[in-house]
């Protein structure tokens, strides 16, 4: 089950990043985390920067509202989204997982 926590600051959830992918996309769930594939390599913060940009675009929020709060040097991260609700993130997950299933 997807782990997501509402806080006074926003919503926190887990993300597993797969760097050096062929394109930026949400893969679906892996365990309790949202798995995303990014084109950026995992060097000098490039994948973290791309992760923030991709999640902001997917959730339709500003980049400044997305912050990696844990796991900057790891593939597994905890992300805080300040201006999103739990419902918004869950609906994104449903929509994106439907797209992934349709492509298979």
N, C-alpha and C positions, 0 to 999 in steps of 0.2 A: 504494500500500500504506500502511496505517495506521502512523504512526510512534509507537512507544511504547518507553519506556526504563525498565528496572528500576534502581533505585538503592538504596543502603543506607537512605535515608529513606523510600522508597515507590516510586511509579510516576509518571513524567512523560509527558505526552502533549500533543499540539497540539489546540486547539479553535478553530474559527471561529464567532464569535457574530454572529447576525443579530438586531439589536435591533428593537423595536417590531413584533413578530410578533403574530398573532392569538391564539396560545397558546404555552406553553412545551413544546417538544418536540425530540427528537433527529431531525434530518433524515437523517443518514447520513454517508458519507464524501465529502469534497471534497479531492481530492489526497491528501495524507498526514495530513489532520486530520479530526477529528470535527466535523461542523457541527451547531450547535444554534440553534434559534429561541427567542427570549425576548420576553416582553411588555414588559419594562422599556425605557425610553428610554436612549440612551447619554449621559446627563448626570449629573454629580456622583457617578459611581461606582455608579449604580443598576443598570446592566446587569452590572457586575462582581459586585455583591452577589447579584443574582438568579442569575448564572452559578454562583457557589459554592453557593448554596442548592439550585439545580436539580440540579447534579451530585451533591451530597451525598445528596439524596433518591433520585436514580436509582441510585446505587451503594450505597445503604443504609449510609452512613457518617456520622459527625458532621460538621457544618459546619466545625469547627475542624481537621479532617483534610484539608480541601481548601484549597489556596492557589494563587493566580495568581502565578507566579514571574517571568513575563515577558509584556509586552504589555498592561499595565493601561490604556493609552490607545489601544489598537488593537483591531481586530476579531479579529485572529489572536493567540492567547494560548498560553502553555505553562502547564499546570496540574500541580501536584504533589498526589497523593492519598496520604496517609501510611499509611492502614490498608487499602489495596486491593492486590490482586495483578494482575499482567498478565493472568492468566487471567480474573479477575472483570471487568475492563474489556472484554476481547475478547468475553466472553459477553454483556455488556450490549449491545455494538455489534451482535452478531448478532441478539439478541432485538428490539432497537429497529428495526433495518433491516428485519426481517421484518414488523413492524407497519406501517411506512411503505409497504412494497410492497403490503400487503393493503389499505391505504386508497386506493390509486390505482386 
